[in-house]
Amino acid sequence: MGAAGGIASIVGLALAPVTLGVSLVLTAVGSVVGVAGGATGTICNIINDTQQKHLRETIEKITSDFQNTINAMFEIAAKTARLSSEVAKTARLSSEVAKTARLSSEVAKTTRLSSEAVKTARLSSEATKTARLSSEVAKTTRLSSEAAKTARLSTEAAKTTRLSSEVTKTTRLSSGAAKTVRVSAQTAKAARSAAAWVWCADKVQDDKEP
């Protein structure tokens, strides 16, 4: 606006000879316009300074708020990083706990297997003892069978002995019977001889009688 007023004043002065002073009105208007433009520029400068001051305060406040926000974000990020580290540590501890639990389970299984192995060993020992006892029982059974056979043989031998005794007795009886038969034969011969003698005697006696 000040520049326009100055131009109008110069044009009015330049045209004053031609317009017979009428252009001086233009010069006056240009001067008024220039004064108004200067006043307007001053007011604008004052307003501009005020706005810049307010803008600086606003910018400083925004910068401070932004800095505070950034600091809070940094603090939150640091806390988050610490929490993430703690979570990672907790996860590692959980993994270690899980590994320990698995190891404990394996140890418990191994303990149970060891107990089962001990039981199996005891059962094997008992089975071995039972097998030995069975072998002894089998031997005893065989010995009992042999003893029974021996007893039967002894019984047969006793029977044979009794039979032999009976045969001996029979033999002796047969010998006595043979002797009796021989005596009976001799007696029969003697009886026949005696009968013959008697018959002869009777015959002779009969012959002697008239």
Protein Blocks (a to p, Z undefined) as FASTA:
>chain_A
ZZmmmmmmmmmmmmmmmnnomlmmmmmmmmmmmmmmmmmmmmmmmmmmmmmmmmmmmmmm
mmmmmmmmmmmmmmmmmmmmmmmmmmmmmmmmmmmmmmmmmmmmmmmmmmmmmmmmmmmm
mmmmmmmmmmmmmmmmmmmmmmmmmmmmmmmmmmmmmmmmmmmmmmmmmmmmmmmmmmmm
mmmmmmmmmmmmmmmmmmmmmmmmmmmpZZ
